[in-house]
Amino acid sequence: MVNHIGVVVIGRNEGERLKVCLQSVCRQATRIVYVDSGSTDKSLSYAISIGVHALSLDMNRPFTAGRARNKGFFFLTKKYPELSYVQFIDGDCELLPHWIRLAGQELSVHQTWAIVAGTVQERYPGDSVYNMLCDIEWNVPAGEVMACGGIFMIRASAFVDIGGFDPSVIAGEEPELCYRLRRAGWKIHRVNIPMALHDAAMTKFSQWWKRVVRGGHAYAQGCFLHGREQEHFRVRECARAWLWGLAVPLVALGGVLYISRWYLMVLLIYPLQFFRNYSGLRLRNIEKGLAFIYAFFMIIDKWPQLWGQLIFIKTRMMRKTSTIIEHKQ
């Protein structure tokens, strides 16, 4: 079975994290390619030293994760045409034992599934509140899902049929891929099998902010691409950022300046939304303290999300090419 499965690893200056990643992959597969996006460390030489195929993206064009994954996928399927499934994993992750075999079995049994993903946890959730937030984000139920993160196994024929990742999408490329797969009639499933450990390596507020700005850009670009279609892809997420990040503060400010100071009461909608978020997290059995912190960040993340959307709008208006927003630097 594993001879019919290839693995695409992508990375940029992941250092020791990449070594852990590649070692974990090599224990489960032999058809492996590492695609590097302009690293200045020794990522490429390390991959080559352990017998992994290694490719570099042409840095004369803006690099994206989608470009890197496409390059790795088509390299592997050309070199090994017998491949039925391809696992994608980022260089900051460790693939857990037996996942490749078990995921391949799931796809072979369920012929309507294009993608299968397992459970993911943060490697160091206690190192910072921002790592902890990522760990909570990974805590999603098993079953049929709308989208998955960047770590998953896909049916090679389904990937080819929809043309792979859109290389112009600089963030949120996996949900956009999953949207097109679902539109083509495929299903996306998350199974309750340990798949990977992820190392967010976020220790500063500025890193968290950039990561959420990136998410806001992803919402805007996804809405631009597919928002007018039947599912109204990413429209709701975009609207929430505009509502909570701009509309509510403007109503409160305008009311205070031109009508009455009582319009400050409008801002009470934020604590009400906070307790709504908190209650929802508690229903997911998230511990009280963690739910409290996460609910707070669910309120303040609307401002960086809005900023990310404004970046996308400005780029479109100026007819420029979007460039990747890095949060680990």
DRENMI-472095 format. One record per residue: x, y, z of N, C-alpha, C in turn. Coordinates in steps of 0.05 Angstrom, whole numbers. Example, Ala and Ser with C-alpha at 12.3 -4.5 7.8 and 13.67 -1.06 7.14 Angstrom:
REM DRENMI-472095
ATOM     n.xx     n.yy     n.zz    ca.xx    ca.yy    ca.zz     c.xx     c.yy     c.zz
ATOM      264     -114      156      246      -90      156      264      -66      156
ATOM      257      -45      142      273      -21      143      258        1      157
REM end
This chain:
REM DRENMI-472095
ATOM     n.xx     n.yy     n.zz    ca.xx    ca.yy    ca.zz     c.xx     c.yy     c.zz
ATOM       16      -24        0        0        0        0       17       25        0
ATOM       38       26       17       53       51       20       68       58       -6
ATOM       73       39      -23       87       45      -49       68       60      -67
ATOM       43       62      -61       24       77      -77       18      104      -64
ATOM       34      111      -44       29      137      -30       55      153      -31
ATOM       53      178      -40       75      196      -40       71      218      -19
ATOM       93      231      -11       91      252        9      105      278       -1
ATOM       91      300        1      102      326       -7      105      342       19
ATOM      130      350       24      137      367       47      145      394       37
ATOM      133      416       48      141      443       40      153      457       64
ATOM      170      477       59      181      491       81      197      516       73
ATOM      203      532       93      219      557       89      232      563      115
ATOM      258      559      117      273      565      141      262      553      166
ATOM      255      527      165      244      513      188      265      500      206
ATOM      290      499      196      312      490      213      308      462      225
ATOM      310      461      252      308      435      266      280      423      263
ATOM      260      440      260      233      430      256      231      413      231
ATOM      244      422      209      244      408      184      258      380      187
ATOM      279      379      203      293      354      207      274      334      220
ATOM      260      343      240      241      325      254      220      316      235
ATOM      210      335      218      189      329      199      198      307      179
ATOM      221      312      167      230      294      146      237      266      158
ATOM      248      266      182      253      240      194      228      224      199
ATOM      207      238      208      181      225      214      169      214      188
ATOM      172      229      166      161      220      141      176      196      130
ATOM      203      197      132      220      176      121      214      149      135
ATOM      205      150      159      198      125      174      173      111      163
ATOM      158      126      146      132      115      137      130      113      107
ATOM      147      127       92      144      128       63      171      129       49
ATOM      171      123       23      196      124        8      194      143      -15
ATOM      170      149      -25      166      168      -46      161      196      -34
ATOM      183      211      -30      182      236      -15      196      258      -31
ATOM      184      282      -31      197      305      -42      194      328      -23
ATOM      216      343      -20      216      368       -4      218      391      -23
ATOM      199      410      -21      199      434      -38      205      458      -20
ATOM      227      472      -27      236      494      -11      229      521      -23
ATOM      220      539       -6      212      566      -16      232      587       -6
ATOM      256      586      -17      275      608      -12      288      607       15
ATOM      292      584       27      305      583       53      334      593       52
ATOM      342      606       73      369      615       76      385      598       95
ATOM      372      577      107      386      559      124      395      535      107
ATOM      400      512      119      410      489      104      389      468       99
ATOM      364      477       95      342      459       91      345      441       67
ATOM      352      453       45      355      437       20      377      416       23
ATOM      400      424       33      423      405       35      417      383       55
ATOM      401      389       76      394      368       95      376      347       82
ATOM      356      357       67      337      339       54      352      320       35
ATOM      371      331       19      386      315        0      404      295       15
ATOM      415      303       38      433      286       53      420      261       64
ATOM      393      262       68      379      238       78      364      223       55
ATOM      370      230       30      359      215        8      332      224       -1
ATOM      324      248        6      297      258       -2      301      275      -27
ATOM      283      272      -46      283      290      -69      279      318      -60
ATOM      294      337      -70      291      365      -61      289      384      -85
ATOM      270      402      -84      265      421     -105      265      449      -94
ATOM      271      469     -110      269      497     -102      249      511     -120
ATOM      233      528     -108      215      545     -123      231      567     -137
ATOM      222      575     -160      233      598     -174      225      623     -159
ATOM      244      636     -147      238      659     -130      235      685     -146
ATOM      236      683     -173      230      707     -189      200      712     -190
ATOM      184      692     -181      155      696     -178      148      695     -149
ATOM      128      709     -140      120      708     -111      113      679     -104
ATOM      125      670      -82      121      642      -74       96      640      -57
ATOM       82      618      -59       59      611      -42       60      582      -35
ATOM       47      574      -14       46      546       -6       33      529      -28
ATOM       13      541      -41        0      526      -63       19      520      -86
ATOM       35      540      -93       55      535     -114       74      513     -106
ATOM       83      513      -81      102      493      -72       90      465      -72
ATOM       65      463      -63       52      437      -62       47      427      -90
ATOM       38      444     -108       34      435     -136       60      425     -148
ATOM       81      439     -144      107      431     -155      115      403     -145
ATOM      112      399     -118      118      373     -107      100      351     -117
ATOM       74      357     -118       55      336     -127       61      327     -155
ATOM       64      346     -174       68      338     -202       96      326     -207
ATOM      115      333     -190      141      320     -192      138      290     -184
ATOM      125      285     -162      122      258     -152      106      241     -171
ATOM       83      251     -180       65      235     -197       77      230     -225
ATOM       95      247     -233      109      242     -259      131      221     -254
ATOM      145      223     -232      167      204     -227      156      176     -219
ATOM      133      177     -204      121      152     -195       92      151     -204
ATOM       86      145     -229       59      146     -240       40      126     -226
ATOM       50      108     -211       33       88     -197       20      100     -172
ATOM       28      124     -164       17      136     -139      -13      140     -141
ATOM      -27      131     -120      -56      134     -118      -63      158     -100
ATOM      -46      162      -79      -52      182      -59      -27      198      -53
ATOM      -31      223      -44       -8      240      -37      -14      253      -10
ATOM        5      251        8        4      265       34       18      291       32
ATOM        4      313       41       17      339       43       23      344       73
ATOM       46      355       78       53      362      105       73      386      105
ATOM       70      404      124       88      427      125      113      420      142
ATOM      134      435      137      159      429      150      160      435      180
ATOM      139      447      191      138      451      220      121      430      235
ATOM      117      408      221      100      386      233      116      360      234
ATOM      107      343      252      117      316      254       95      297      248
ATOM       99      279      229       78      259      222       79      237      242
ATOM       56      230      254       55      210      275       55      182      264
ATOM       65      162      279       67      134      270       41      123      259
ATOM       44      108      237       22       92      225        2      109      209
ATOM        5      136      209      -15      152      196      -17      146      166
ATOM        6      144      152        7      139      123       -9      114      116
ATOM       -4       93      130      -17       67      124      -47       69      130
ATOM      -54       81      153      -83       82      160      -98      101      142
ATOM      -86      124      135     -100      143      117     -104      130       90
ATOM      -84      116       80      -87      103       54     -110       82       54
ATOM     -112       68       77     -134       49       79     -161       63       79
ATOM     -163       86       92     -188      101       92     -197      109       64
ATOM     -178      119       49     -184      128       22     -191      105        3
ATOM     -178       82        7     -184       59      -10     -211       47       -4
ATOM     -221       50       21     -247       40       28     -269       59       20
ATOM     -264       86       23     -285      106       18     -279      120       -9
ATOM     -291      109      -30     -284      119      -56     -295      147      -63
ATOM     -313      157      -46     -324      184      -51     -308      205      -36
ATOM     -288      197      -20     -272      216       -5     -249      225      -23
ATOM     -245      251      -25     -221      262      -39     -199      265      -19
ATOM     -206      273        6     -186      280       26     -193      266       52
ATOM     -172      257       66     -175      248       93     -154      262      110
ATOM     -162      272      133     -144      284      152     -149      272      180
ATOM     -129      272      197     -132      261      224     -131      284      244
ATOM     -125      276      269     -124      296      290      -96      308      292
ATOM      -95      334      299      -70      348      301      -69      362      328
ATOM      -45      362      340      -41      377      365      -16      394      364
ATOM      -16      415      379        8      432      381       29      417      397
ATOM       54      419      389       76      406      403       81      419      431
ATOM       80      446      431       86      460      456       64      480      463
ATOM       40      470      469       18      489      475       22      506      499
ATOM       39      497      518       44      512      542       65      533      540
ATOM       78      535      517       99      555      514       89      584      512
ATOM       65      587      502       54      614      499       24      612      496
ATOM       11      634      501      -18      635      498      -25      632      468
ATOM       -8      640      451      -13      639      422      -11      610      412
ATOM        8      595      422        9      566      416      -16      552      426
ATOM      -25      560      450      -49      548      461      -74      553      444
ATOM      -75      578      433      -97      584      415      -97      566      391
ATOM      -74      561      380      -71      543      357      -80      515      364
ATOM      -73      506      388      -81      479      397     -111      476      398
ATOM     -124      497      408     -154      497      409     -165      496      381
ATOM     -153      510      363     -163      511      335     -162      483      323
ATOM     -142      467      330     -140      440      320     -161      421      331
ATOM     -174      429      353     -193      413      367     -221      414      354
ATOM     -223      398      332     -248      398      317     -258      369      316
ATOM     -285      365      314     -296      337      315     -290      323      289
ATOM     -290      296      290     -286      279      267     -312      278      251
ATOM     -310      271      226     -334      269      209     -329      284      183
ATOM     -350      286      167     -348      301      142     -345      331      149
ATOM     -327      344      136     -321      372      142     -320      388      116
ATOM     -322      415      119     -321      432       95     -293      436       85
ATOM     -273      435      103     -246      440       96     -227      428      117
ATOM     -202      428      111     -182      418      130     -158      436      130
ATOM     -139      432      148     -115      447      148      -96      438      126
ATOM      -71      447      127      -52      440      105      -39      413      107
ATOM      -48      397      127      -37      370      131      -59      350      125
ATOM      -56      335      103      -78      317       95      -68      298       73
ATOM      -83      277       69      -77      259       46     -100      262       26
ATOM      -92      264        0     -112      268      -21     -110      247      -42
ATOM     -132      241      -54     -133      222      -77     -120      237     -101
ATOM     -100      225     -113      -85      238     -134     -103      245     -158
ATOM     -121      228     -165     -139      233     -188     -157      257     -183
ATOM     -166      261     -158     -183      283     -152     -167      309     -153
ATOM     -143      309     -144     -125      332     -145     -121      341     -173
ATOM     -115      322     -191     -110      328     -219     -135      339     -232
ATOM     -158      326     -226     -183      334     -239     -190      364     -235
ATOM     -184      375     -211     -191      403     -206     -168      422     -210
ATOM     -145      411     -220     -123      428     -226     -105      435     -203
ATOM     -107      421     -181      -90      426     -158      -97      452     -143
ATOM      -77      462     -128      -81      487     -114      -80      511     -133
ATOM      -95      531     -126      -93      557     -141      -68      571     -131
ATOM      -47      573     -148      -22      585     -139      -23      614     -132
ATOM      -45      628     -140      -47      656     -134      -57      661     -105
ATOM      -68      641      -92      -79      644      -66      -56      643      -45
ATOM      -52      665      -31      -28      667      -14      -34      657       14
ATOM      -59      653       21      -67      642       48      -94      630       45
ATOM     -100      610       62     -125      596       60     -128      579       35
ATOM     -105      570       25     -105      554        0     -119      527        3
ATOM     -118      515       28     -131      489       32     -162      491       31
ATOM     -174      510       46     -203      513       43     -212      519       15
ATOM     -197      535        0     -204      541      -28     -203      515      -45
ATOM     -182      499      -40     -180      473      -54     -204      455      -47
ATOM     -210      454      -21     -232      437      -12     -258      446      -23
ATOM     -262      472      -25     -286      483      -37     -290      472      -65
ATOM     -269      473      -81     -271      464     -109     -275      434     -111
ATOM     -263      419      -92     -268      391      -91     -297      384      -84
ATOM     -308      398      -64     -336      393      -57     -355      401      -80
ATOM     -348      423      -93     -364      432     -116     -364      411     -138
ATOM     -342      395     -140     -340      374     -160     -353      348     -151
ATOM     -364      347     -126     -378      324     -117     -362      306      -97
ATOM     -338      314      -90     -321      299      -72     -328      306      -43
ATOM     -319      288      -24     -323      293        4     -296      296       18
ATOM     -297      312       40     -273      316       56     -279      305       84
ATOM     -262      288       94     -267      275      120     -244      278      139
ATOM     -251      283      165     -231      282      186     -237      258      203
ATOM     -217      241      208     -221      217      223     -207      219      250
ATOM     -216      204      269     -205      206      296     -181      188      299
ATOM     -160      195      283     -135      180      284     -113      201      286
ATOM      -94      198      305      -72      218      308      -56      220      282
ATOM      -53      244      272      -40      249      247      -13      263      250
ATOM      -13      285      266       12      301      266       13      319      291
ATOM       38      326      297       43      348      317       52      372      301
ATOM       42      395      309       48      420      296       63      439      315
ATOM       83      452      305       98      471      321       94      500      311
ATOM       74      513      323       67      541      314       90      560      319
ATOM      105      555      341      128      572      348      120      602      349
ATOM       97      607      361       89      635      365       92      643      394
ATOM      108      662      399      113      671      426      107      701      430
ATOM      100      715      409       96      744      411       69      752      399
ATOM       58      773      410       32      783      400       34      791      371
ATOM       57      802      363       60      810      335       58      787      316
ATOM       68      763      324       66      740      307       36      731      304
ATOM       22      731      327       -6      725      326      -21      744      308
ATOM      -15      770      311      -29      790      295      -25      785      265
ATOM        0      780      257        6      775      228       -8      750      218
ATOM       -9      730      236      -23      705      228      -53      710      223
ATOM      -65      727      239      -94      732      236      -98      752      212
ATOM      -79      770      208      -80      787      184      -80      769      159
ATOM      -63      749      160      -62      730      138      -89      716      134
ATOM     -102      709      156     -128      696      154     -149      715      142
ATOM     -148      741      149     -166      760      138     -162      763      108
ATOM     -137      763      100     -131      764       71     -143      740       57
ATOM     -140      717       70     -151      692       59     -181      694       55
ATOM     -195      705       75     -224      708       73     -231      726       49
ATOM     -217      748       46     -223      767       25     -218      755       -2
ATOM     -195      741       -5     -188      730      -31     -207      707      -38
ATOM     -215      691      -18     -234      669      -23     -261      680      -31
ATOM     -269      701      -18     -295      714      -25     -294      726      -53
ATOM     -271      738      -60     -268      749      -87     -270      727     -109
ATOM     -258      704     -103     -258      682     -123     -285      668     -125
ATOM     -298      663     -102     -322      646     -103     -346      657      -88
ATOM     -344      681      -78     -365      692      -61     -392      695      -75
ATOM     -392      697     -102     -417      701     -116     -430      675     -124
ATOM     -416      652     -118     -427      626     -125     -447      617     -104
ATOM     -460      595     -108     -483      586      -92     -477      585      -62
ATOM     -453      575      -55     -446      572      -27     -438      599      -14
ATOM     -433      619      -30     -423      645      -20     -399      642       -2
ATOM     -379      630      -15     -354      622       -1     -341      647       12
ATOM     -336      645       38     -322      664       55     -337      691       58
ATOM     -361      693       48     -376      718       51     -382      724       80
ATOM     -391      703       94     -398      706      122     -375      715      139
ATOM     -351      703      135     -328      710      151     -319      739      145
ATOM     -321      747      120     -314      775      113     -333      794      127
ATOM     -359      788      125     -379      805      137     -376      808      167
ATOM     -368      787      181     -364      788      210     -342      808      217
ATOM     -320      807      201     -298      825      207     -306      854      203
ATOM     -322      860      182     -331      887      178     -350      896      199
ATOM     -368      878      208     -388      885      228     -375      891      255
ATOM     -358      872      265     -347      875      292     -322      894      292
ATOM     -308      894      269     -284      910      269     -288      939      261
ATOM     -310      945      247     -314      972      237     -342      983      242
ATOM     -363      968      235     -390      979      237     -398      986      266
ATOM     -394      967      284     -402      972      312     -387      996      324
ATOM     -360      998      321     -346     1022      332     -356     1048      319
ATOM     -361     1047      293     -370     1072      279     -397     1081      289
ATOM     -415     1061      293     -442     1068      304     -440     1081      331
ATOM     -423     1069      348     -420     1080      375     -407     1108      375
ATOM     -386     1111      359     -373     1137      357     -391     1159      345
ATOM     -404     1151      323     -422     1171      310     -445     1179      328
ATOM     -456     1159      343     -478     1165      361     -470     1184      383
ATOM     -446     1179      394     -436     1196      416     -431     1225      406
ATOM     -419     1227      382     -412     1254      372     -436     1270      363
ATOM     -457     1257      352     -478     1272      340     -505     1269      353
ATOM     -508     1249      371     -535     1245      382     -534     1245      413
ATOM     -522     1225      425     -522     1224      454     -499     1206      464
ATOM     -489     1213      488     -468     1196      499     -477     1168      506
ATOM     -504     1165      507     -515     1138      513     -509     1118      491
ATOM     -500     1128      468     -493     1110      446     -469     1093      453
ATOM     -454     1101      474     -432     1083      483     -442     1056      492
ATOM     -468     1055      499     -480     1029      507     -479     1008      484
ATOM     -476     1019      459     -474     1000      437     -450      981      440
ATOM     -429      991      453     -405      975      457     -409      952      476
ATOM     -431      951      490     -437      928      507     -442      903      491
ATOM     -446      906      465     -450      883      449     -424      865      448
ATOM     -401      877      454     -376      862      454     -375      842      477
ATOM     -380      851      502     -381      831      524     -403      810      520
ATOM     -426      818      508     -447      798      503     -437      777      483
ATOM     -423      786      463     -412      767      443     -390      750      456
ATOM     -375      762      474     -354      747      488     -367      723      503
ATOM     -388      728      518     -400      707      533     -414      686      515
ATOM     -423      695      492     -434      676      473     -413      658      462
ATOM     -389      669      456     -367      653      447     -358      634      469
ATOM     -356      644      493     -347      628      516     -366      604      520
ATOM     -392      609      519     -411      587      523     -408      566      501
ATOM     -404      574      476     -400      555      455     -375      538      458
ATOM     -354      551      468     -329      536      473     -332      516      496
ATOM     -347      524      516     -352      505      539     -368      481      530
ATOM     -386      485      511     -402      463      500     -384      443      485
ATOM     -361      453      476     -341      435      463     -322      422      484
ATOM     -329      425      509     -314      413      531     -286      425      534
ATOM     -283      450      526     -257      464      530     -257      475      558
ATOM     -235      471      572     -232      479      600     -238      509      604
ATOM     -248      516      627     -258      543      632     -238      565      626
ATOM     -214      561      637     -193      582      633     -186      585      603
ATOM     -183      563      589     -176      564      561     -198      576      545
ATOM     -223      569      552     -246      579      538     -248      610      541
ATOM     -241      619      566     -242      648      571     -223      663      554
ATOM     -198      653      552     -177      666      536     -184      665      507
ATOM     -193      642      497     -199      639      469     -222      657      461
ATOM     -243      658      478     -266      675      473     -258      705      470
ATOM     -238      713      487     -228      741      485     -215      746      458
ATOM     -198      727      450     -184      730      424     -203      728      401
ATOM     -225      714      404     -246      713      383     -259      741      379
ATOM     -258      758      399     -268      785      396     -247      803      383
ATOM     -223      803      392     -203      822      382     -191      814      355
ATOM     -196      789      347     -184      781      321     -198      793      297
ATOM     -221      806      302     -235      819      279     -220      842      268
ATOM     -204      856      285     -188      879      274     -165      870      256
ATOM     -149      851      264     -129      842      244     -141      828      219
ATOM     -164      815      223     -177      803      200     -186      825      181
ATOM     -197      847      192     -205      869      175     -181      881      161
ATOM     -159      884      175     -135      895      163     -125      878      140
ATOM     -127      851      143     -119      833      122     -137      836       97
ATOM     -163      841      102     -181      845       79     -174      871       65
ATOM     -167      892       80     -160      918       68     -135      916       52
ATOM     -116      899       61      -91      894       45      -98      882       19
ATOM     -116      862       19     -125      849       -6     -138      869      -25
ATOM     -156      885      -14     -171      905      -30     -152      925      -42
ATOM     -133      935      -26     -113      954      -37      -97      941      -59
ATOM      -88      916      -55      -72      903      -75      -87      900     -101
ATOM     -113      892      -99     -130      889     -123     -133      916     -137
ATOM     -139      937     -122     -143      963     -134     -119      974     -148
ATOM      -95      967     -138      -70      976     -150      -60      957     -171
ATOM      -76      935     -175      -69      914     -195      -42      902     -191
ATOM      -35      898     -166      -10      885     -159      -15      856     -152
ATOM        7      841     -150        5      813     -143        8      810     -112
ATOM      -10      795     -100       -8      791      -71       17      775      -64
ATOM       30      783      -43       53      768      -33       48      756       -6
ATOM       61      735        0       56      719       24       61      736       50
ATOM       44      732       70       46      746       96       58      726      115
ATOM       83      730      124       96      711      142       93      720      171
ATOM       87      701      188       83      708      216      104      696      235
ATOM      122      679      224      142      667      241      168      683      241
ATOM      170      703      224      195      718      223      197      738      245
REM end
